[in-house]
């Protein structure tokens, strides 16, 4: 199986590369060459070029041939998703788009960008999407220039509207692991709202879900939420984790009556996906390791 991964050298992408390689796939990664990860096998082929800067609007000629699977880790919005569809429609046997759970209207309710009644949680794949686009405009200084045109809703539409394309869309939760979010700031940072819930996912489990969906026949033209099977409250999480000194950080001014919990039963039931690490134990071990490193 020949697999092209766009943006697969760090964190989630690196784990996906490793898992697909270990499953016997022949992997090519297209990236900027600005980061590396020791878990990426040496047998992986790297295509490095300036056009891999976000948003990726063009692809080198050496990539424009047939692939069994294409996994686009970094399609941030409409323009770069359109460019990938134009380049690989008819060339990719399966086009896997990595999306985000911030597409749901509940995210707009949470951030107060989209006023209205609370959305029922957990959020299913057919739950309402945001009507207010570009959720991170104005945050370019913190996130990068890509934030101006970022919207995974538009990226999803570009893929879904491609005629004849065998696509799969995966909506990711807040991902954590040793390489990123290793300090669990997205848990400790919300100690002031102990009843609030936000679905997380360990990077190994998220990568395993992506790998499963990339090759499973029942993933064709389907959307899946990815993340932990059960989402505890922040208070329940913190009760299991190592205590930290000092006052808790000030939480963002969100409407915390809106839980941001996704229903991940579909990918488990339809694709027989199963976690490869225990979420609760993984979070506890990461918390303990961070405390030891700081002592």
C-alpha positions as CSV (number, residue, x, y, z in Angstrom):
1,X,0.0,0.0,0.0
2,X,1.4,3.4,-1.0
3,X,0.5,6.2,1.4
4,X,1.1,9.9,1.1
5,X,0.9,11.9,4.3
6,X,0.9,15.7,4.1
7,X,2.5,17.1,7.2
8,X,3.5,14.0,9.2
9,X,6.7,14.8,11.0
10,X,5.5,15.8,14.4
11,X,3.1,14.8,17.1
12,X,0.0,13.2,15.7
13,X,1.3,12.9,12.2
14,X,4.5,11.2,13.3
15,X,2.5,8.6,15.2
16,X,0.3,8.0,12.2
17,X,3.4,7.5,10.0
18,X,4.9,5.0,12.4
19,X,1.7,3.0,12.7
20,X,1.0,2.8,9.0
21,X,4.7,1.9,8.4
22,X,4.5,-0.8,11.0
23,X,1.4,-2.2,9.3
24,X,3.4,-2.6,6.1
25,X,2.6,0.5,4.1
26,X,5.1,2.3,1.9
27,X,5.1,5.9,3.3
28,X,5.9,9.2,1.7
29,X,5.7,12.4,3.8
30,X,5.4,15.8,2.3
31,X,6.5,18.6,4.7
32,X,8.5,21.8,5.3
33,X,11.5,20.1,6.8
34,X,11.3,22.3,9.9
35,X,10.7,19.5,12.4
36,X,11.6,15.8,12.9
37,X,10.5,13.1,15.3
38,X,12.6,10.1,16.3
39,X,9.5,7.8,16.1
40,X,9.4,8.3,12.3
41,X,11.0,5.2,10.8
42,X,14.1,5.7,8.7
43,X,12.6,3.9,5.7
44,X,10.0,6.6,5.3
45,X,10.5,8.8,2.2
46,X,10.6,12.6,2.7
47,X,9.6,15.1,0.1
48,X,10.6,18.6,1.4
49,X,9.8,21.8,-0.3
50,X,8.8,25.5,0.3
51,X,5.3,24.8,-1.0
52,X,4.6,22.8,2.1
53,X,4.2,26.0,4.1
54,X,0.7,26.7,5.3
55,X,-1.6,27.0,3.5
56,X,-0.4,24.3,1.0
57,X,-1.6,25.5,-2.3
58,X,0.6,23.5,-4.7
59,X,2.3,20.1,-4.8
60,X,5.5,19.1,-6.5
61,X,5.2,17.1,-9.6
62,X,6.8,14.0,-8.0
63,X,3.7,13.7,-5.8
64,X,1.2,13.9,-8.6
65,X,0.6,10.2,-9.2
66,X,-1.6,7.5,-7.8
67,X,-1.7,6.7,-4.1
68,X,-3.7,4.1,-2.3
69,X,-4.3,6.5,0.7
70,X,-3.6,10.2,1.2
71,X,-3.8,11.5,4.7
72,X,-3.9,15.3,4.9
73,X,-3.0,16.3,8.4
74,X,-2.8,20.1,7.8
75,X,-5.6,21.2,5.5
76,X,-6.5,24.3,7.5
77,X,-9.3,25.8,5.4
78,X,-11.0,26.1,2.0
79,X,-8.1,27.2,-0.2
80,X,-5.7,24.5,0.8
81,X,-8.3,21.7,0.9
82,X,-9.4,22.8,-2.6
83,X,-5.8,22.6,-3.8
84,X,-5.4,19.1,-2.4
85,X,-8.7,17.9,-3.9
86,X,-7.7,19.4,-7.3
87,X,-4.3,17.7,-7.2
88,X,-5.4,14.3,-6.0
89,X,-9.0,13.7,-7.1
90,X,-8.7,10.7,-9.3
91,X,-5.2,9.9,-7.9
92,X,-6.0,9.0,-4.3
93,X,-7.8,5.8,-3.5
94,X,-8.8,7.2,-0.1
95,X,-8.5,10.8,0.9
96,X,-8.4,11.2,4.7
97,X,-9.0,14.7,6.0
98,X,-8.0,15.4,9.6
99,X,-10.6,17.9,10.9
100,X,-11.5,19.1,14.4
101,X,-14.4,19.1,16.8
102,X,-14.4,22.9,16.7
103,X,-16.7,22.6,13.6
104,X,-19.6,22.0,15.9
105,X,-22.0,24.8,16.8
106,X,-21.4,23.9,20.5
107,X,-17.9,25.4,20.1
108,X,-19.4,28.7,19.1
109,X,-21.8,28.5,22.0
110,X,-18.8,27.8,24.3
111,X,-16.7,30.7,23.1
112,X,-19.8,33.0,22.9
113,X,-19.1,33.6,19.3
114,X,-22.5,32.1,18.4
115,X,-25.2,33.1,20.9
116,X,-28.2,30.8,21.4
117,X,-29.5,27.9,23.5
118,X,-27.0,25.2,24.6
119,X,-26.4,22.3,22.3
120,X,-27.1,18.8,23.7
121,X,-24.0,16.9,24.6
122,X,-22.4,14.5,23.7
123,X,-22.1,15.8,20.1
124,X,-22.8,13.3,17.4
125,X,-21.4,13.5,13.9
126,X,-24.7,14.9,12.7
127,X,-24.9,17.6,15.4
128,X,-25.3,21.2,14.1
129,X,-22.2,22.9,12.8
130,X,-21.1,26.5,13.4
131,X,-22.7,29.2,11.3
132,X,-20.1,31.8,12.3
133,X,-16.9,31.0,10.4
134,X,-13.2,31.6,11.0
135,X,-13.2,30.9,14.8
136,X,-9.6,32.1,15.3
137,X,-9.4,35.3,13.3
138,X,-7.8,37.9,15.4
139,X,-5.5,35.3,17.0
140,X,-2.8,35.3,14.3
141,X,-0.2,36.6,16.7
142,X,-0.7,33.7,19.1
143,X,-1.4,30.9,16.6
144,X,0.2,32.0,13.3
145,X,-0.9,33.6,10.1
146,X,-2.9,30.5,9.1
147,X,-5.5,31.4,11.8
148,X,-6.9,34.2,9.6
149,X,-8.4,31.7,7.1
150,X,-8.6,28.6,9.3
151,X,-11.9,26.9,9.2
152,X,-12.3,23.1,9.1
153,X,-15.9,23.4,8.1
154,X,-14.8,24.8,4.8
155,X,-12.1,22.2,4.4
156,X,-14.6,19.4,5.0
157,X,-17.0,20.9,2.4
158,X,-14.2,21.0,-0.2
159,X,-13.5,17.3,0.3
160,X,-17.2,16.3,0.4
161,X,-18.0,18.2,-2.8
162,X,-15.3,16.5,-4.9
163,X,-17.1,14.2,-7.4
164,X,-16.0,10.6,-7.1
165,X,-13.6,11.1,-4.3
166,X,-13.5,8.4,-1.6
167,X,-13.1,10.6,1.4
168,X,-13.0,10.0,5.2
169,X,-13.2,12.9,7.7
170,X,-12.0,12.5,11.2
171,X,-12.9,15.2,13.8
172,X,-10.2,15.2,16.5
173,X,-10.6,16.2,20.2
174,X,-8.0,18.0,22.3
175,X,-5.0,15.7,21.8
176,X,-2.3,15.3,24.5
177,X,0.9,13.3,24.8
178,X,4.6,13.6,25.7
179,X,5.4,15.6,22.6
180,X,2.6,18.2,22.9
181,X,0.2,19.3,25.6
182,X,2.5,17.2,27.8
183,X,1.9,19.5,30.7
184,X,-1.8,18.9,30.5
185,X,-2.5,22.6,30.4
186,X,-5.9,21.9,28.9
187,X,-6.8,20.2,32.1
188,X,-5.0,22.1,34.8
189,X,-5.9,25.3,33.2
190,X,-9.6,24.7,33.8
191,X,-9.5,23.8,37.5
192,X,-11.7,26.8,38.2
193,X,-14.6,25.1,36.3
194,X,-14.6,21.6,37.8
195,X,-18.0,20.6,36.4
196,X,-17.1,21.4,32.8
197,X,-16.3,18.6,30.4
198,X,-14.0,18.6,27.3
199,X,-13.2,15.5,25.3
200,X,-9.5,14.7,25.1
201,X,-7.6,11.9,23.4
202,X,-4.1,10.5,23.9
203,X,-2.0,10.9,20.8
204,X,-1.5,7.1,20.4
205,X,-5.3,6.5,20.5
206,X,-5.9,9.3,18.0
207,X,-3.2,8.0,15.6
208,X,-4.6,4.5,15.9
209,X,-8.1,5.8,14.9
210,X,-6.7,7.6,11.9
211,X,-4.8,4.5,10.8
212,X,-7.9,2.4,11.1
213,X,-10.1,4.8,9.2
214,X,-7.5,5.2,6.4
215,X,-7.8,1.6,5.3
216,X,-11.2,0.4,6.5
217,X,-13.8,-0.1,3.7
218,X,-16.7,1.1,5.9
219,X,-15.0,4.5,6.4
220,X,-15.7,5.5,2.8
221,X,-17.6,8.9,2.6
222,X,-18.1,8.9,6.4
223,X,-17.4,11.3,9.3
224,X,-16.1,10.1,12.6
225,X,-15.5,11.7,16.0
226,X,-12.3,10.6,17.6
227,X,-11.5,10.8,21.3
228,X,-11.8,9.1,24.6
229,X,-14.8,6.8,25.2
230,X,-15.9,8.6,28.4
231,X,-15.3,12.3,29.1
232,X,-15.0,13.1,32.8
233,X,-15.5,16.5,34.3
234,X,-12.4,18.6,34.9
235,X,-12.8,18.0,38.6
236,X,-12.9,14.3,38.2
237,X,-9.7,14.4,36.0
238,X,-7.8,16.6,38.5
239,X,-8.8,14.3,41.4
240,X,-6.6,11.6,39.8
241,X,-3.7,13.8,38.7
242,X,-0.7,15.1,40.6
243,X,-1.4,18.3,42.5
244,X,0.4,21.5,41.4
245,X,1.5,24.4,43.5
246,X,0.1,27.9,43.2
247,X,-3.2,29.3,42.2
248,X,-4.9,27.7,39.2
249,X,-4.7,29.7,36.0
250,X,-7.6,32.0,35.0
251,X,-9.8,30.1,32.6
252,X,-10.8,31.8,29.3
253,X,-14.1,33.8,29.5
254,X,-16.2,31.0,28.0
255,X,-19.8,29.9,28.7
256,X,-18.9,26.8,30.7
257,X,-22.6,25.7,30.9
258,X,-21.9,24.4,27.3
259,X,-20.0,21.1,27.7
260,X,-17.7,20.3,24.8
261,X,-18.1,16.5,24.7
262,X,-18.2,14.3,21.6
263,X,-19.8,10.9,21.1
264,X,-17.1,8.6,19.8
265,X,-19.2,5.4,19.6
266,X,-19.6,5.5,15.8
267,X,-15.9,4.8,15.0
268,X,-15.8,2.1,17.6
269,X,-19.0,0.4,16.4
270,X,-18.6,0.7,12.6
271,X,-14.8,0.3,12.3
272,X,-14.1,-1.8,15.4
273,X,-11.7,0.8,16.6
274,X,-10.3,0.2,20.1
275,X,-8.0,2.4,22.2
276,X,-4.4,1.2,22.3
277,X,-3.7,2.9,25.7
278,X,-5.9,3.5,28.7
279,X,-6.8,7.2,28.6
280,X,-7.1,7.6,32.4
281,X,-3.8,5.8,33.1
282,X,-2.0,7.7,30.3
283,X,-3.1,11.0,31.7
284,X,-2.1,10.1,35.2
285,X,1.4,8.9,34.1
286,X,1.9,12.0,32.0
287,X,1.0,14.2,35.0
288,X,3.4,12.3,37.3
289,X,6.2,12.6,34.8
290,X,5.7,16.3,34.4
291,X,5.8,16.8,38.2
292,X,9.0,14.7,38.4
293,X,10.6,16.7,35.6
294,X,9.8,19.9,37.4
295,X,11.0,18.8,40.9
